[in-house]
């Protein structure tokens, strides 16, 4: 299975939770050094908890399912403190 397909499969495990809150996520790119770049969509792009969702949910799901991935980044996420 291709790397992108594996990442999509991992995202499918967390998508129902994102969609329940009016959000979603899309793969923008997987770099040659296996960094997944994601775009948070809908409420996920503007929610104050997006950083936690990204780290504790999305990143964990991808890295657990696809060990070759070295990092997961959201291209449209700014950490709110």
Secondary structure per residue as TSV (DSSP state, phi and psi in degrees):
chain	resnum	aa	ss	phi	psi
A	1	X	-	360.0	138.1
A	2	X	-	-67.9	150.7
A	3	X	H	-55.8	-45.9
A	4	X	H	-60.1	-39.6
A	5	X	H	-64.8	-39.1
A	6	X	H	-63.6	-42.0
A	7	X	H	-66.1	-42.7
A	8	X	H	-59.0	-41.9
A	9	X	H	-62.5	-40.8
A	10	X	H	-64.5	-41.0
A	11	X	H	-64.3	-32.9
A	12	X	H	-61.9	-25.4
A	13	X	H	-73.1	-24.6
A	14	X	H	-107.6	-16.3
A	15	X	H	-54.2	-42.1
A	16	X	H	-56.5	-35.8
A	17	X	H	-70.9	-40.2
A	18	X	H	-65.0	-45.9
A	19	X	H	-65.8	-31.9
A	20	X	H	-61.4	-28.0
A	21	X	T	-101.6	13.9
A	22	X	T	81.8	22.1
A	23	X	E	-124.9	-179.0
A	24	X	E	-167.8	179.7
A	25	X	E	-145.4	145.6
A	26	X	E	-133.2	142.5
A	27	X	E	-77.7	123.7
A	28	X	E	-90.3	-40.1
A	29	X	E	-166.5	150.2
A	30	X	E	-121.6	115.2
A	31	X	-	-73.8	165.0
A	32	X	T	-59.0	-25.8
A	33	X	T	-95.4	22.9
A	34	X	-	63.8	38.9
A	35	X	E	-98.4	125.3
A	36	X	E	-90.2	125.6
A	37	X	E	-109.0	121.8
A	38	X	E	-115.4	156.3
A	39	X	E	-117.5	123.8
A	40	X	E	-82.4	132.0
A	41	X	E	-115.0	159.4
A	42	X	E	59.8	-138.2
A	43	X	G	-63.3	-23.6
A	44	X	G	-65.1	-26.7
A	45	X	G	-76.6	-20.0
A	46	X	T	-123.1	-5.9
A	47	X	-	-69.9	142.3
A	48	X	T	-66.1	-21.0
A	49	X	T	-94.8	7.2
A	50	X	H	-56.9	-38.5
A	51	X	H	-62.1	-43.2
A	52	X	H	-67.9	-40.0
A	53	X	I	-59.6	-42.9
A	54	X	I	-63.1	-50.8
A	55	X	I	-73.3	-50.3
A	56	X	I	-82.8	-23.1
A	57	X	I	-109.4	-69.3
A	58	X	I	-64.3	-51.7
A	59	X	I	-60.6	-45.1
A	60	X	H	-60.9	-43.6
A	61	X	H	-62.2	-43.7
A	62	X	H	-68.6	-49.4
A	63	X	H	-68.9	-28.0
A	64	X	H	-72.6	-41.2
A	65	X	H	-81.0	-28.5
A	66	X	-	-130.4	83.7
A	67	X	T	-61.7	-20.2
A	68	X	T	-69.4	-19.0
A	69	X	-	-70.4	130.4
A	70	X	-	-94.3	-25.5
A	71	X	E	-162.3	158.8
A	72	X	E	-130.4	126.8
A	73	X	E	-129.9	144.8
A	74	X	E	-101.0	125.0
A	75	X	T	-76.6	-16.9
A	76	X	T	-120.4	29.0
A	77	X	-	-114.0	128.4
A	78	X	-	-116.8	129.0
A	79	X	-	-71.1	124.2
A	80	X	-	-95.3	133.6
A	81	X	-	-114.0	360.0
